[in-house]
Amino acid sequence: MTRLPLPHGLWPSPITPDHVATQSIRFGSLDCDGAHLYWTEARPSQGGRGTVMRAPLDGSCPPEEVLAVEHSARTRVHEYGGVAFLCDGAGGFYFIEDANQDIHHRTAAGTVVRITDAPGWRFADLCLDRQRNRLIAVAEVASPAANGAGSASPDAPPDGNSPHEHPTAAIVAVPLAPHRRHPTHLLGLATDQGETPATVADLVVLVADTDFFAFPRLSPDGGRLAWLSWSLPDMPWDAARLSLAEVAGDGRLEPPSQIAGGAGEAVTEPDWSPDGTLHYITDGPGSGRLMRWRDGHLPPLDTGPGDLFQPLWGLGARSYCLTGGDERVAFVTASHEGREHLVRAGPATPPRRIAGDLAGFSSLVALPGGDIAVIAASDRDTPAITVIRPNVRPHRVWPARSDLEALGDGISVGRSIEFHDDSGEPLHGVLYRPASDTHRAPRGNPLPPAIITLHGGPTGSLDRGFKPRVQFWTSRGFLLLDLAYSGTTGFGRDYRRRLDGAWGIRDVADTIAAARHLATAGLADPARIALYGGSAGGYTVLATLAASDLFAAGVSCYGIADLARLQATTHKFEAGYLYRLLGAKNDADPVFDERSPLHRVDRIRSPVLLLQGAEDNVVPPEQSQAMVGALRSRGVRADFHLFPGEGHGFRRRETIVAALQAELAFYREVMNLAPTT
């Protein structure tokens, strides 16, 4: 096919903003009840509603939606949420209802029954205790008033969000049958008497001795409970501890013992194999390894080269799974040389990579017969629910291939690159070149405009695989570099901890080094390099623009402008995060102002586009609004879009479409790219 000449950035593309919105189904988590595979997905076309899908393992009928449209499955514990449902093993499932954060049960008959009625409480990360007819869950209560009517809404942090108003966390047992309420004290909250099922008084607090909890996991025989915990000011990837306790005859816990983790080491993702061996991932050796424990430590599983450790942003994440039988095989996600691999490993077998064309693995779950299911993408396929059988080609269960995957040469396949900063330290990224089936740059045309994307976190990771948003830009003639700046996970603990005490310095220097690499390597037009980032990535966009004039523009989505203000208003999960990132000693440390883009706004000369959700509880709208006002007062172009109904991360179709349209128009104007029809 003859490709028509047209300058970079102006190529017509089959990928419209609406395509990106409708094709960007956000998968949550997987589960299996032995006969069916279940999963959650957030739908932009339904305002970001979280639904539950189900497909029979024998393929006898296509996937079906099994959560009625009036319900939405989503948990907001820690604000970032996580796994919001759990199979009951009998054709139904438990889920967290977004509207009230209570636990509900969708039965095999299709009816929905409310399990808890606990105003002001949130639940997540459910575990089924069949022997005792109860659920075990991570819970948080929004305020000390949350013991009855008039308590704080679980849909948002209490007003002001001061340290005294932060929610209190616990691991609780939730009975699955009505119980008579009795006088008790839960997390210091007095309760009254009465006859009602699964109210606050019916909850049994199993452990509540620290700031945060995750991964309550019951042993196969029901006799022991394992869990993670950590305390402020640490984040879970800094010092999460793994504890284990016997379950007493009355269902409460005996005094626990600490198995691993703590200061200097973080653990994550505890899980039990069918034979009663406890597995977990630790970053103690410097990169993530899969450890084993059964009445004492066992040799770790050999999973080959690669980093297994992933930051715990969402509760219940699963980057590995354990199959049954005598083999006790583990399937693990390992990051190596800038790419994720799926590895099959066992105590008696050498590690082996499988499904080599897939990437972006999440929520691994074991299926009967030694198969597994996983959410995975490839360079030419959007993320999908995929069944993997060893030695058999992976089977895509849902969705069917989209129309965007039939672009032929119009798909830009990302490739891992390594370059160096000014001190010679290695930096990593994934590079996507412009690609089109129908157009090319004219001979002698300048190099393509480029967008350097900066992930959030900043303790985050790169997301490989086919992404409609990436192809939206590359199919129009833009080059895109997804930068793994210092602090990124997937390259070992030392790479991740480069950012400790250096946020706003090291990430900024890395971004400048990336732009210089694109220019000196002849990959992009030096005069047309823009920055894009969300949340912490938005902060790095603004901080970099205040440190360098290299960039044509910057786009900040719900980005941080004032670190002191963020520290004063942030939610509990991240209340201590900035201390480690900035090296701050206390809230009055001058480093908060010194590294705030809002206090260095006089150094910003490049145009800025700011996109913000009006209901953002993580980075409130006041951050973007203050930045817009400061920039405009100095005569710097600052475009601003505030989206009602959106929080931290855009979930609605109309928002995704409007944000992309605004971003494209912004780039074309500030980069002096002529409009196209």
ROTORTOR-763273 format. One record per residue (C-alpha): x, y, z; residue in one letter. Coordinates in steps of 0.02 Angstrom, whole numbers, plus 32768, in hexadecimal, padded with zeros to 4 digits. Example, Ala and Ser with C-alpha at 12.3 -4.5 7.8 and 13.67 -1.06 7.14 Angstrom:
<pts>
82677F1F8186A
82AC7FCB8165S
</pts>
This chain:
<pts>
800080008000M
804080AD7FD2T
804D811D8068R
802681D5804FL
80A2825A808AP
806782C98119L
80C9831D81A5P
80DA82C1824AH
805282E782C7G
7FD083048240L
7FB282558201W
7EFA822281FFP
7EDE818D826ES
7E568108827FP
7E6C8115833CI
7DF6819D8378T
7DE581DB842BP
7D4481788435D
7DA280DB8401H
7E1D80F6848FV
7D8F810E850BA
7D26807A84D6T
7DBA800484BBQ
7E0980328561S
7DAC7FB385CCI
7E057FB48673R
7E117F0286B3F
7E197EEB876EG
7E327E3B87B0S
7E0F7D85878AL
7DC97CF587F1D
7D927C4387CFC
7D147BD28826D
7D497B3287CEG
7CC47B3C8746A
7CC67BF38713H
7D457C7E86FFL
7D0E7D268746Y
7D587DD28730W
7D337E8A874DT
7D407F1686D0E
7D227FD186DAA
7CC080168647R
7CDD80CA860EP
7C3C80C385A9S
7BDD80AA864EQ
7C32813386B0G
7CBD80C086EBG
7C4380438738R
7C967FA38774G
7C3E7F068739T
7C5D7E4B874CV
7C697DD486B9M
7C657D1586B5R
7C977C918637A
7C8C7BD28646P
7D357B7C8644L
7CF77AFC85C6D
7CCD7B858549G
7C1A7B48853AS
7BD67BF8852EC
7C1C7CA78517P
7C467D1B85A9P
7BB37D6F85FDE
7B9D7E028671E
7B617DC5871BV
7B537E68877CL
7AB67ECC875DA
7ACD7F7A8719V
7A8D7FCD87B8E
7B267F8A8815H
7BDC7FB98806S
7C6A7F528850A
7CF47FC18894R
7D517FD78938T
7D9C807B8970R
7E08803F8A00V
7EAB80A389FFH
7E54810D8978E
7EA980A388F1Y
7E3C800C8919G
7E677F6488D0G
7E117EBC88C1V
7D577ED688DEA
7D0B7E2888CDF
7D217D7188FDL
7CD17CD188BDC
7C697C72893CD
7C8D7BC988ECG
7BD57BA688CEA
7BAF7C0A8831G
7BA77CB58884G
7C1E7D3988C4F
7C367DBD8949Y
7C5B7E6F8913F
7C747F1E8958I
7BE97F938921E
7C34803888EAD
7BA380A48924A
7BB1807489DCN
7C52800C89E9Q
7BF27F7E8A3DD
7C077EC78A13I
7B7D7E7889A9H
7B5F7DC7896CH
7B257D9E88BER
7ADF7CEE88D2T
7ADE7C638852A
7A267C8A8836A
7A537D3C8804G
7A0D7D98889AT
7A787E1A88F4V
7A797E1489B2V
7ACA7E998A1FR
7B457E478A98I
7B7C7EDF8AFCT
7B267F7F8B30D
7BB57FE18B7BA
7BAB809C8B56P
7C5580ED8B4EG
7CB280498B32W
7D0A800C8A97R
7D3B7F598A6EF
7DB57F0789F5A
7E227E6F89D3D
7DA37DEB8A07L
7DD07D3C8A44C
7D4E7CB18A5EL
7D557C4E8B01D
7CE17BBD8AD9R
7CF97B628B7EQ
7CB77BF58BE1R
7C3A7C358B60N
7C887CE08B55R
7CEE7D548AE9L
7D947D9D8B1FI
7DB77E498AD7A
7E257EE28AE0V
7DBB7F6F8B26A
7DCC80258B50E
7D5580948BAFV
7D4F81468B71A
7D4581A18C18S
7D2281858CD1P
7C6D81B38CAFA
7C55811E8C3CA
7BF480B08CB5N
7B4780D98C7AG
7AD9815C8C2BA
7B2A82008BFDG
7BD781B68BE3S
7C4D81F08B5CA
7C2B81B68AABS
7CA3812F8A70P
7CA3817B89C2D
7D1E820489F4A
7D9A82288A7FP
7D5882928B0EP
7D5B834E8AF4D
7E0983958B0BG
7E5782E88B0AN
7EC883148B9DS
7F2D828C8BF3P
7EA782858C7CH
7E23825D8BFBE
7E8181D58B9FH
7E2381308B98P
7E4E80A48C0FT
7E7E7FFD8BC2A
7E5F7F4A8BF6A
7E4A7E998BBAI
7D997E658BE8V
7D2C7DCC8BE1A
7C807DE58B94V
7BFC7D628BC1P
7B957D1E8B33L
7AFB7CFF8B9EA
7A977D718C14P
7ADF7D7F8CC2H
7A9F7DD28D5FR
7AFD7E6F8D82R
7B577E798E28H
7BB67EFF8E88P
7C667F0D8E45T
7CE97F8B8E11H
7D257F908D5EL
7DC07FF88D3EL
7D91805D8DD8G
7CDE80798D9EL
7C55804C8E19A
7BBE7FF18DCCT
7B0F7FD38E0CD
7A9B7F3D8E0BQ
7A137F058D97G
79E17E808D19E
7A257E9D8C6AT
7A9C7E3F8BF7P
7B4D7E758BCDA
7B4C7F238C15T
7BE57F718C64V
7BC87F108D06A
7BCB7E698CAAD
7C797E878C65L
7D047E2E8CC2V
7DA97E8A8CC1V
7E347E0A8CABL
7EC77E828CA9V
7ED27F3F8CB2A
7F7F7F648CF7D
7FC87FCE8C6BT
7F9E804B8BE2D
7F837FDC8B4AF
7F577F298B1EF
7F507EC38A7EA
7F437E118A40F
7EE97DB38ACCP
7F007D008A91R
7EBE7C668AEAL
7F1E7BC28AE0S
7EC97B338A81P
7E9D7ADA8B25D
7E557B7B8B6EG
7ECA7B748C03G
7F3E7C088BE1R
7F2C7CB88B9DL
7FB87D178B46A
7FB47DD18B20W
801C7E698AF6L
80287F068B5FS
808D7FA78B61W
8090804B8BBES
80A381028B95L
810E81518B53P
813A80B78AEAD
80E880818A49M
80CB7FC68A33P
815F7FB489BDW
81D07FFE8A42D
81B17F8F8AD8A
81157F218ACDA
811A7E928B4BR
80D47DE28B37L
80807D9E8BD4S
80337CF58BFCL
7FBC7CC28C87A
7F5D7C278CBBE
7E9F7C358CB4V
7E577C0E8D60A
7DBB7BA78D81G
7D4F7C438D8FD
7D8D7C848CE7G
7DFF7D098D2FR
7EBB7D098D18L
7F437CCC8D8BE
7FD97D408DA0P
802E7D508CF5P
80E27D348CC2S
813D7D988C3EQ
817B7D2D8BADI
81D57DAE8B42A
81E27E658B13G
81F47F038B78G
827A7F8A8B77A
82EC7F778AE1G
82817EF08A8EE
81D37EEE8A45A
81677E578A20V
80C97E4889BCT
80477DCE8979E
80407D4289FAP
7FE27CA889BCD
7FCF7BF289EDW
7FEB7B5D897CS
7F717ACB898EP
7FF07A6B89F8D
7FF77AF58A7CG
80987B4B8A46T
80957C088A59L
80E17C6989C9H
810C7D2189BFY
81777D99895AI
82047DF989ADT
827A7E80896DD
82FA7E5489F2G
837C7E108978P
83757EB28913G
82F47E758895S
82527E1888B0G
825D7D5E88D7R
81D67CDD88FCL
81F07C9889ABM
81A27C028A03R
817A7BDD8AB9W
81347B428B0DR
81587B3B8BC8D
81FA7B908B9AG
824A7BD98B00H
82627B6C8A66L
82D77B9089D4P
828D7C14895FP
824B7BDE88B6L
82C57BF98828D
82667C6887AET
82FC7C998743G
83387D4A8720P
82C07DD9873EG
82707E4287C6D
81CE7DFB880FL
81A97E8B8886F
81177EFD885BQ
80DB7F9288C3P
803B7F778924L
7FCD800588E4W
7F2E7F9D88D8G
7EFA7F1F895CL
7EF67E698928G
7F667E77888FA
7FA97DCF8853R
80487DC587EBS
805A7D0A8805Y
7FED7C728826C
80057BC18868L
7FBC7B278817T
7F827A8B8871G
7FC579DB886DG
806B799488A6D
80D17A068835E
80A37AA58895R
80CC7B0A87F9V
80CF7BC787FDA
80AE7C3C876BF
81027CE3878CV
81147D8C8736T
81C97DC08728A
820C7E6586E3S
82B07E528687H
830A7ECA8612E
82757F3D8606G
81F37EB885DFR
817D7E4A8643E
81867D8E862FH
81177D02866EL
81807C7A86BFV
814F7BCA86F3R
81B57B8C8787A
81B27AFF8806G
821F7AB58890P
825A7A278820A
82567A7A8775T
82C07B048728P
82657BA78702P
821E7BB88653R
81D57C4F85FBR
812C7C3285A9I
80B37C9B8542A
81477CFE8501G
80E07D738493D
80777DB38525L
809C7E3E85A1A
80447EAD861FG
80137E1A868EF
7FA17E338723S
7F2B7DD28794S
7F6A7D228777L
7EF37C9987B2V
7F057BDB87AFA
7E857B738751L
7E5D7AB98762P
7ED77A46870AG
7F717AB3871CG
7F3A7B3F86A6D
7F387BF686D7I
7ED77C9186A7A
7F227D3E86A0V
7F017DEC8661I
7F837E0685DAA
7FA87E6A853EA
80247E5E84B0S
80777EDA843DD
7FE47EC783C5R
7F557E99843AD
7EF77EFC84BCT
7EEF7EB4856CP
7E7E7E1D8574A
7E487D9285E7I
7EBA7D0685AET
7EC77C4D85D8V
7F767C0585CFI
7F987B4C85C3R
804F7B1685C5P
808B7AE78516N
7FE87B2684C9V
7FCA7BCF8477R
7F747C4784F1P
7EB97C5684D8H
7E6B7D0384DBR
7DC67CF58539V
7D8A7DAA853EW
7D7B7E1C84E2P
7D867DE5842EA
7E0B7E3E83C8R
7DE07EF583B4S
7DDC7F548311D
7E757FB6834CL
7EE07F1A8349E
7ECD7F06828DA
7F377F9D8262L
7FC17F37820FG
805D7FA281FBD
7FFE802D824FG
80247FE182F9I
80B980288354S
81107F9C83B3V
816C7FD9844DG
82217FAB8464R
82867FB68503S
831480328500I
83A1805B8578E
840280FE857EF
846481598605H
845581F38671D
84DE82748686D
8535820A870AS
8535816E869EG
84AA811586FCE
843780AD868DP
838580E68669L
82FC80828615H
8261809E85AFG
81EF80598529V
81F680B48481L
816480BA8407Y
818B8101835BR
810C815282E7P
80B080D0827FA
802880D781FBS
7FE580678173D
7FAE80FB810BT
8027818C8128H
80DF81B58139R
814782508154A
817A82AF80B5P
822F82A28080R
8294832380DDG
820C83368160N
824C8360820DP
825782D88290L
81B382A982E7P
81708305837EP
818282A0841CA
8123828484BEI
818182468557I
810481F385CBT
812481EB8686L
80C8816886ECH
8076818A8793G
80A7814E883CG
813381818831P
815080CE886BT
80FF808887D0G
812D801D873BS
8123801F867FL
808B7FCC8630D
80B97F668596R
80447F27850FG
7FCE7F728490F
7F7F801084D6K
7F028074846EP
7F3D811684BDR
7FF080F88483V
7FB680CB83D3Q
7F49816783D1F
7FE981CD83D0W
805D81618368T
7FDB814A82DFS
7FD7820882CER
8093821482B8G
80CC8235836BF
815B81D783BBL
813981A0846EL
81B7817284F5L
8173811E8591D
81FC814B860DL
823180DB869EA
827C81688703Y
82D7814387A6S
825C80FC8824G
8208808A87A5T
81EA7FD787DAT
821E7F428770G
82D87F68876EF
83057F32881EG
82FE7F8488C9R
83957FF588AED
834680428813Y
82A3805B8871R
82F980AD8905R
835D8126889BR
82CE81A088B7L
82D5819B8975D
82F5824D89ADG
8308828488F8A
8257829788B5W
824F8336884FG
830A8329882CI
8338827E87EAR
829782608788D
82A9830E873DV
835D82ED870AA
8329824686BFD
82A0829B8659T
831A831D8617I
8396829185EDA
830C8236858EA
82E682D18525A
839E82E784FDR
83AB823184CBH
831882428453L
836A82DB8406A
841F829E83FAT
83EB81F383BAA
83888245832EG
82E481FA8368L
827D82988382A
827683508356D
82CF83A783E7P
825B843D83D8A
81BE83D283E5R
81D283668480I
8141836B84FBA
8125831D85A6L
808B82BF85E3Y
80698278868FG
7FE18253870CG
7FE3826787C9S
809A825687FEA
80C482558744G
806A82FB8737G
80D7833E87C2Y
8173830B8763T
812E836186C7V
811A84058726L
81BE83F58785A
821D83D086E3T
81D28466868BL
820E84D0871DA
82BE84898709A
82D5848B864DS
82A384E885AFD
82BE844F8541L
820684268533F
8183846A84BEA
80F484478537A
80B883E385CBG
8016838A85F5V
7FEF836986ACS
7F5C82F986D8C
7F27830F878FY
7FDD833987B3G
8029837D8854I
805A84358859A
806B845B8913D
80BF83D3897BL
809D84268A23A
7FE5843489FAR
7FE3837F89C1L
803483488A63Q
7FB083A78AC6A
7F1D835D8A67T
7F5582B38A29T
7EFB82148A57H
7F3D819A8AD8K
7F8D811C8A61F
800A819E8A22E
801682078AC1A
80CD81D78AD9G
80FD81BD8A24Y
814882698A09L
81C1825A8A9BY
822481D18A46R
8213821A8997L
824C82C789CBL
82BC829A8A5CG
8250830A8AC9A
826383098B86K
81B783518BAFN
812783B18B61D
818284568B7AA
821C841F8B1AD
824484A48A95P
825C841B8A13V
819E841889FAF
81A284C989B4D
824C84B98960E
8211842B88F0R
8160846688D0S
8141849F881CP
80C68520885FL
8156857788B9H
81C48572881DR
813F85A887A3V
81A686408771D
821E85C7871AR
819A857686ABI
818F85BD85FCR
8144852C8598S
8088851F857CP
802E84A985F3V
7F8B844885E6L
7F3F8411868BL
7EB6838C8694L
7E60836D873AQ
7DD383098788G
7D5E837387F2A
7D4782E98876E
7DFD82B98888D
7E208289893EN
7ED7825C8920V
7F1482FB88CAV
7E87837A88E5P
7E5683F18858P
7E9E848588B9E
7F4B84498886Q
7F2B845F87CCS
7EC384FC87E5Q
7F4F85518847A
7FCC852487BFM
7F5C85698736V
7F45860D8791G
8000862187B3A
802F85FC86FEL
7FAD866F86B3R
7FDF86FC8728S
808B86F586D7R
804686EE8626G
80708636860AV
7FEF85D485A9R
7F93855E8620A
7EFD850185D8D
7E8E84B1865CF
7E0284308656H
7DA383FC86F3L
7D3A835F86DFF
7CA2834B8752P
7C86829F879BG
7D3A82688782E
7DB4823A880BG
7E6B82098805H
7E7381BA8759G
7DF481D186D0F
7D71814886C3R
7CE38192865AR
7CDA8186859ER
7CAE823D8583E
7D41827385F0T
7DBE82058594I
7D81824884EDV
7D8482FE8522A
7E3082EE8572A
7E7D82A084D5L
7E2E83218464Q
7E7183AE84D0A
7F1F836084D7E
7F2A8347841AL
7EF083F783F4A
7F6A843B8476F
800183E0842CY
7FD88411837AR
7FC784C883A9E
805F84DD841AV
80CD847483A6M
809384DB830FN
8049844582B6L
7FCA847D8236A
7F1884418255P
7ED783B081EET
7E2B837781BBT
</pts>
